[in-house]
Amino acid sequence: MSFFAVVMAGGVGKRFWPESRRATPKQLLPIAAEESMLRMTIDRLKVVTEVDHILIISNAEQEAAIRREIQELPAENILIEPEGKNTAPAIGLAAIIIQHRDPEAVMGVFPADHHIDDNNLFAEYINQGICIAKDMQGLVTFGVIPTRPATGYGYIQYHDRTNPEEPIYAVKAFAEKPDYETAQLFLRSGDFLWNSGMFVWQVSSILKSFQEFLPEIWDSLDNIKGAIGKPIWDSVLTVEWATLRSISIDYGVMEKAKNVYVVMVDYAWNDVGSWDAVYEMMEKDSSQNVSRGEVIFHDAASNLVHAHGKMVALVGVDDLVVIETEDALLIIPRGETERVKDLVDNFEKDKKDTLL
């Protein structure tokens, strides 16, 4: 039974402005290392499956950059959505294409922009998920052991270990991003994991779930499937895609299905969701500063600075994020970088396209 890995790479990465832009979003930038987040994800998946079994799903704005960045993938393995419709339609589109290639395949879904520090351990956990997907026709997700009461992650509540020798559990419930007090309760209970947003399932199992829980999306997917490999593909995809509602796979399927399992993973993981997350994961100097580019710190501590082309000096200030690019400069207190998304949303409302 073959394993196909699908990389979700259509995000804009608004929280990483001004480095992240529409044509070169977060996943195409070397934010967490010297390589782009997408390159690191593809290399990680090569430990699990063959290159021609890795697919990337994205949008037209990012297509050219993705093809330049990941040149080893077959051209037909980069799938382009007509427009963003959240994760459920994107996953459904990838599923029907994989089913067309191999009806018996197992399929994995992976964000393009997560940081995982151990590729071999990652592969071990994915292989455990593949076994559950095959043996129990289950929908498998991966939960990270929480290290703090984080409010930026969803949570998975689990019970009933499926095998005493493996960290695989039945899922009891999914929880949205909690407030701080609720996150503390989750940690104290001892039966909650961070939701990593990674999945494994037989392609037949997930499409059956679409039929059961998202029948209107399934009808469109079935019509699109009939056009695979035919001259009418582009027109059918465009027409059917326009009718689909935007909905996440968590809300549309995972929270409703009964045959859901979670693999408890124990490695350093970060969804790299903001500049604050970058600061937390990067190596720091003796004053707890993090920098990239030509940066001088004088009587300054606990700052994150990215400099591109100009020398940046911080004097007598602490706990700042400073991101300098050719056409923009961001200065924001650490701990508040989630607000960068609101800034970019305002750019969109005001039609400041040169900043997007």
C-alpha positions as CSV (number, residue, x, y, z in Angstrom):
1,M,0.0,0.0,0.0
2,S,1.6,3.3,-1.1
3,F,1.8,6.4,1.1
4,F,1.2,9.9,-0.4
5,A,2.1,13.0,1.5
6,V,0.1,16.3,0.9
7,V,1.7,19.6,1.9
8,M,-0.7,22.4,2.6
9,A,1.1,25.5,1.3
10,G,-1.5,28.1,0.5
11,G,-1.2,30.3,3.5
12,V,-0.3,34.0,3.3
13,G,1.5,34.3,6.6
14,K,0.1,37.7,7.6
15,R,1.7,37.5,11.1
16,F,5.1,37.6,9.5
17,W,4.8,40.9,7.7
18,P,6.9,42.6,6.4
19,E,9.0,39.6,5.4
20,S,6.0,37.6,4.4
21,R,4.1,38.8,1.3
22,R,1.5,37.3,-1.0
23,A,4.0,36.1,-3.6
24,T,6.6,35.0,-1.0
25,P,4.7,34.0,2.1
26,K,6.0,32.6,5.3
27,Q,6.5,29.0,4.1
28,L,8.8,30.2,1.3
29,L,11.1,32.1,3.7
30,P,14.1,31.0,5.8
31,I,12.4,32.1,9.0
32,A,13.3,29.2,11.3
33,A,16.6,28.2,9.7
34,E,18.8,28.8,6.7
35,E,16.3,27.0,4.4
36,S,12.7,27.8,3.7
37,M,10.0,26.3,5.9
38,L,8.6,24.5,2.8
39,R,12.0,23.0,1.9
40,M,12.4,21.7,5.4
41,T,9.0,20.1,5.2
42,I,9.7,18.4,1.9
43,D,13.0,17.1,3.1
44,R,11.3,15.7,6.2
45,L,8.7,13.9,4.1
46,K,11.4,12.3,2.0
47,V,12.2,10.2,5.0
48,V,8.7,8.8,4.9
49,T,7.9,8.4,1.2
50,E,9.2,8.8,-2.4
51,V,9.5,12.2,-4.0
52,D,6.9,11.4,-6.7
53,H,4.4,10.6,-3.8
54,I,4.7,14.1,-2.3
55,L,2.1,16.7,-3.5
56,I,1.9,20.4,-2.7
57,I,-1.4,22.2,-2.8
58,S,-1.3,26.0,-3.1
59,N,-2.6,28.9,-5.1
60,A,-1.8,30.7,-8.4
61,E,0.0,33.6,-6.7
62,Q,2.6,31.2,-5.1
63,E,2.8,28.6,-7.8
64,A,5.9,30.0,-9.6
65,A,7.8,30.5,-6.4
66,I,7.0,27.0,-5.2
67,R,8.1,25.4,-8.5
68,R,11.4,27.2,-8.2
69,E,11.9,26.2,-4.6
70,I,10.9,22.5,-5.0
71,Q,12.2,21.6,-8.4
72,E,12.4,17.9,-7.8
73,L,8.7,17.3,-7.6
74,P,6.9,16.2,-10.8
75,A,5.0,19.2,-12.3
76,E,1.6,17.4,-11.9
77,N,2.3,17.1,-8.1
78,I,1.8,20.8,-7.5
79,L,-2.0,21.3,-7.2
80,I,-3.4,24.8,-7.6
81,E,-6.7,25.8,-6.0
82,P,-8.8,28.3,-7.9
83,E,-9.3,30.2,-4.6
84,G,-8.7,29.5,-0.9
85,K,-11.6,27.6,0.7
86,N,-10.0,26.5,3.9
87,T,-8.6,23.0,4.6
88,A,-11.5,20.6,3.9
89,P,-11.9,21.4,0.2
90,A,-8.2,21.4,-0.3
91,I,-7.8,18.0,1.3
92,G,-10.7,16.7,-0.6
93,L,-9.2,17.8,-3.9
94,A,-5.9,16.1,-3.1
95,A,-7.7,13.0,-2.0
96,I,-9.6,12.5,-5.3
97,I,-6.4,13.0,-7.2
98,I,-4.5,10.5,-5.1
99,Q,-7.4,8.0,-5.4
100,H,-7.3,8.3,-9.1
101,R,-3.6,7.3,-9.0
102,D,-4.0,4.6,-6.4
103,P,-7.4,3.7,-4.9
104,E,-5.7,1.8,-2.1
105,A,-3.3,4.5,-1.0
106,V,-2.8,6.0,2.5
107,M,-2.7,9.8,2.5
108,G,-1.0,12.1,4.9
109,V,-1.6,15.9,5.3
110,F,1.1,18.2,6.6
111,P,1.3,22.0,7.0
112,A,4.2,23.6,5.1
113,D,5.4,25.8,7.9
114,H,6.0,23.8,11.0
115,H,9.3,23.2,12.7
116,I,10.2,19.7,13.9
117,D,13.7,19.0,15.2
118,D,14.0,15.2,14.5
119,N,13.1,13.9,11.1
120,N,13.7,10.2,11.9
121,L,11.5,10.4,15.0
122,F,8.9,12.2,12.9
123,A,9.0,9.3,10.4
124,E,8.5,6.7,13.2
125,Y,5.3,8.5,14.4
126,I,4.0,8.8,10.9
127,N,4.5,5.1,10.3
128,Q,2.6,4.3,13.5
129,G,-0.3,6.5,12.1
130,I,-0.1,4.6,8.7
131,C,-0.6,1.3,10.5
132,I,-3.7,2.6,12.4
133,A,-5.1,4.0,9.1
134,K,-4.7,0.6,7.4
135,D,-5.6,-1.8,10.2
136,M,-8.5,0.2,11.7
137,Q,-9.6,2.4,8.8
138,G,-9.2,5.2,11.2
139,L,-8.7,8.9,10.8
140,V,-5.4,9.6,12.5
141,T,-4.2,12.9,13.9
142,F,-1.0,13.7,15.8
143,G,-1.0,15.4,19.2
144,V,2.0,17.1,20.8
145,I,2.7,16.7,24.5
146,P,2.1,20.2,25.8
147,T,4.9,22.0,27.7
148,R,2.9,25.1,28.8
149,P,-0.7,26.4,28.8
150,A,-0.5,27.7,25.3
151,T,-3.5,29.7,24.0
152,G,-2.4,29.7,20.4
153,Y,-3.0,26.0,19.7
154,G,-6.1,23.9,19.5
155,Y,-6.2,20.8,21.8
156,I,-7.1,17.1,21.5
157,Q,-8.6,15.2,24.5
158,Y,-7.8,11.5,24.4
159,H,-8.7,8.3,26.2
160,D,-8.4,4.5,25.7
161,R,-4.9,3.5,24.5
162,T,-5.3,1.2,21.5
163,N,-2.1,-0.7,22.1
164,P,-0.2,-0.8,25.4
165,E,3.1,-0.7,23.5
166,E,2.4,2.3,21.3
167,P,1.4,5.9,22.1
168,I,-1.9,5.7,20.1
169,Y,-5.2,6.7,21.7
170,A,-8.8,7.1,20.8
171,V,-9.9,10.7,20.5
172,K,-12.5,11.9,23.0
173,A,-12.9,15.5,21.9
174,F,-11.3,18.5,20.0
175,A,-11.1,21.9,21.7
176,E,-10.6,25.2,20.0
177,K,-7.9,27.6,21.1
178,P,-8.6,28.2,24.8
179,D,-8.1,31.2,27.0
180,Y,-5.3,31.0,29.5
181,E,-7.3,29.7,32.4
182,T,-8.8,27.0,30.3
183,A,-5.4,26.0,28.9
184,Q,-4.2,25.6,32.5
185,L,-7.1,23.3,33.2
186,F,-6.2,21.3,30.1
187,L,-2.6,20.8,31.3
188,R,-3.7,19.9,34.8
189,S,-6.1,17.2,33.6
190,G,-3.3,15.3,31.9
191,D,-5.4,14.1,29.0
192,F,-5.0,16.9,26.5
193,L,-2.5,17.3,23.6
194,W,-1.7,20.2,21.3
195,N,-3.4,19.7,17.9
196,S,-0.5,19.7,15.4
197,G,-2.8,19.9,12.3
198,M,-1.2,16.7,10.8
199,F,-3.3,13.8,9.6
200,V,-3.0,10.3,8.1
201,W,-5.8,8.1,6.7
202,Q,-6.7,5.8,3.8
203,V,-7.9,7.9,0.9
204,S,-11.0,5.8,0.8
205,S,-11.7,6.5,4.5
206,I,-11.5,10.3,4.2
207,L,-13.6,10.4,1.1
208,K,-16.2,8.2,2.8
209,S,-16.2,10.8,5.6
210,F,-16.8,13.6,3.1
211,Q,-19.8,11.7,1.8
212,E,-21.2,11.3,5.3
213,F,-20.4,14.7,6.9
214,L,-19.9,17.1,3.9
215,P,-22.2,15.6,1.2
216,E,-22.5,18.9,-0.8
217,I,-18.7,19.1,-1.0
218,W,-18.5,15.5,-1.9
219,D,-20.9,16.0,-4.8
220,S,-18.6,18.6,-6.2
221,L,-15.5,16.5,-5.6
222,D,-17.1,13.6,-7.4
223,N,-17.8,15.9,-10.4
224,I,-14.2,17.2,-10.4
225,K,-12.9,13.6,-10.1
226,G,-14.7,12.7,-13.4
227,A,-12.7,15.4,-15.1
228,I,-9.2,14.2,-14.0
229,G,-6.9,13.8,-17.0
230,K,-9.4,15.3,-19.4
231,P,-9.4,18.6,-21.4
232,I,-12.4,19.8,-19.4
233,W,-10.4,19.7,-16.1
234,D,-9.7,23.4,-15.7
235,S,-13.3,24.5,-16.5
236,V,-14.9,21.8,-14.3
237,L,-12.6,22.6,-11.4
238,T,-13.3,26.3,-11.6
239,V,-17.1,25.9,-11.8
240,E,-17.4,23.4,-9.0
241,W,-14.9,25.1,-6.8
242,A,-16.9,28.3,-6.9
243,T,-19.8,26.5,-5.3
244,L,-17.9,25.1,-2.3
245,R,-18.2,26.6,1.2
246,S,-15.1,27.4,3.1
247,I,-14.7,25.0,6.1
248,S,-11.9,23.4,8.0
249,I,-11.3,19.6,8.1
250,D,-11.4,19.8,11.9
251,Y,-14.8,21.3,12.0
252,G,-16.2,19.6,8.9
253,V,-15.0,16.0,9.6
254,M,-12.7,15.3,12.6
255,E,-15.1,16.7,15.2
256,K,-18.0,14.6,13.9
257,A,-16.3,11.3,13.0
258,K,-16.2,8.4,15.5
259,N,-13.2,6.5,14.2
260,V,-10.6,9.1,15.2
261,Y,-7.3,8.3,16.8
262,V,-4.4,10.4,18.0
263,V,-0.7,9.5,18.0
264,M,1.0,11.2,21.0
265,V,4.3,12.6,19.6
266,D,7.2,13.6,21.9
267,Y,9.6,15.8,19.9
268,A,10.3,19.5,19.8
269,W,7.5,21.0,17.7
270,N,6.5,24.6,16.8
271,D,3.9,25.8,14.4
272,V,6.0,29.0,14.0
273,G,2.8,31.1,14.1
274,S,4.3,34.5,14.9
275,W,7.5,36.4,15.4
276,D,7.2,35.6,19.1
277,A,7.4,31.9,18.2
278,V,10.5,32.6,16.2
279,Y,12.1,34.3,19.2
280,E,11.3,31.4,21.5
281,M,12.8,28.7,19.3
282,M,16.0,30.5,18.1
283,E,19.4,30.4,19.8
284,K,20.0,33.5,21.9
285,D,23.1,35.5,22.8
286,S,24.2,36.2,26.4
287,S,21.7,39.0,26.6
288,Q,18.9,36.9,25.3
289,N,18.9,38.7,21.9
290,V,18.1,37.0,18.6
291,S,19.4,38.5,15.4
292,R,19.8,37.9,11.7
293,G,21.8,40.3,9.4
294,E,23.9,43.2,10.5
295,V,22.7,44.1,14.0
296,I,24.3,45.8,17.0
297,F,22.9,45.6,20.5
298,H,24.0,48.1,23.2
299,D,22.5,47.8,26.6
300,A,19.6,45.9,25.0
301,A,18.2,42.6,26.0
302,S,15.6,40.0,24.9
303,N,15.0,41.4,21.4
304,L,14.4,39.8,18.0
305,V,15.9,41.7,15.0
306,H,15.9,40.7,11.3
307,A,17.9,43.1,9.2
308,H,18.0,43.0,5.4
309,G,20.4,45.5,3.8
310,K,20.7,48.1,6.6
311,M,22.6,47.9,9.8
312,V,20.2,48.0,12.7
313,A,21.2,49.2,16.2
314,L,19.2,48.8,19.3
315,V,20.3,50.9,22.3
316,G,18.8,50.8,25.8
317,V,15.6,48.9,24.8
318,D,14.3,45.4,25.7
319,D,11.7,43.0,24.5
320,L,11.2,44.3,21.0
321,V,10.7,42.7,17.6
322,V,12.3,44.7,14.8
323,I,11.9,43.5,11.2
324,E,13.6,45.6,8.5
325,T,13.1,45.0,4.8
326,E,13.7,47.0,1.7
327,D,10.4,48.8,1.8
328,A,9.1,48.5,5.3
329,L,10.1,48.5,9.0
330,L,8.1,46.8,11.7
331,I,8.7,47.6,15.4
332,I,6.4,45.9,18.0
333,P,6.7,44.7,21.6
334,R,7.5,41.0,22.1
335,G,4.3,39.2,23.3
336,E,2.1,41.3,21.0
337,T,3.1,40.0,17.5
338,E,-0.2,38.4,16.9
339,R,-1.4,41.9,16.2
340,V,0.6,42.0,13.0
341,K,-2.2,40.2,11.3
342,D,-4.6,43.0,12.2
343,L,-2.2,45.5,10.7
344,V,-2.1,43.5,7.4
345,D,-5.9,43.1,7.4
346,N,-6.1,46.9,7.5
347,F,-3.7,47.2,4.6
348,E,-6.1,45.0,2.6
349,K,-9.1,47.1,3.6
350,D,-7.3,50.3,2.7
351,K,-6.1,48.7,-0.6
352,K,-2.4,49.3,0.2
353,D,-1.4,46.6,-2.3
354,T,2.2,47.6,-2.4
355,L,2.5,46.5,1.2
356,L,0.9,43.1,0.5
